[in-house]
């Protein structure tokens, strides 16, 4: 069973995404484990698996125990990696869109 790439088209309206949506892990649809410092996720509905890089792993770990909005995720990620928002925003949007599309996160508006 091959892994799926996290390269997907960005569908979100970034203006709406920033504070209205709250993200948390969908524990009913995903199982995950940290392997060599990176998270491997199995989608229990599709049986697809995903391997996250260091940044994706950081974001996933933040969502495991927290319900966070987009701005909170951006702030934490910028602080953790010493980056400016403009350097990571599009990648975070893409990752969250993918998590949402694959039903790996619960999204509350």
N, C-alpha and C positions, 0 to 999 in steps of 0.2 A: 504494500500500500504506500504509494509515494506521498511525500509531504506536499503541502500546497504553498505556493509563493504568497507573500503578503503584499505584492504589488497589485493594487486594484485601483479603479477609477474613483476619484473623490466625488462623492455625491452630496455631501452635506453643504448646507448654507452656513458658512462659517460665522456669520453674524448671529444666527439663531443658536448655534452650537455652543457659544462661549459660556453662557451661564444657565440656560434653561434646562439642559439635559444633565442628569446625574447618572453616572456609570458605576456599576459594581459587577463582580463576577457572577455569571450564571452557573451556580453550583449544580443545578439539575441537569445541565446540558454539557458540562465540561469536566474533564479530569486532567490534572496536570502534575508535573514533577519537575524539579530543578535538577538538571544534569550538567555537570561541568560549568556551573555558573549561568546556564541559560535554561529558560523554561521551555518544556515540551508540553503541548496541549493536545488532548484528544477530544474532538467533538463527538459526544456520545450518540448524537442523532445520525450523523453522516459517516462516522468512523474515520474521518480525515484527521490528520495530525499536522501540527504546526510547530515549528521551532523558532523561537524568538531570539533576536540578537540582544545585546546588553541593554540597550535602551528600551526595547519592547519588554524585556524581563523586568526592568525596573518599574515600568508602568503597570504591568500585570500584578507585580507584588504589591504596589500601592492600592490596587483595586481589590485585592483579596480580603482586606479587612476594613475597607472604607468605601463609602459612596461619595464619589467626587465629581465635580463639574469640570468642564473643559479648562477653565482658567486655573483651577487648582492643580490639575494634571500638568499643565504647561509650567506653572510656577515651580512645582516640585522637580520636574524634569530639568528645567533650566538651572536650578540650584544644584542638583545632583551632578550635572555634567558640565557646569560652568559655561553654558551656552546662552545666547540671546534668543528671545522668543522668535524673532524673524528667521532664525536658522533651523528651528525645529518644528514650527507650527504646522507646516504642510505635512510633514511625516507623521506627526501625532494625529492629525485629522484623518489621514489615510489609515493608520493603524486602528483607530477607534471605529471608523466606518467599516473596516473589515471585521472587527470583533462583533459589531452590531449586525452586519449582514449575515454572519455565520452563527448568530445567536449564542455567542460566547459570553456576552455581557447582558445584564439587565439594564435597560434604559428607562429612567423615570423623567417625565417632563414636568 
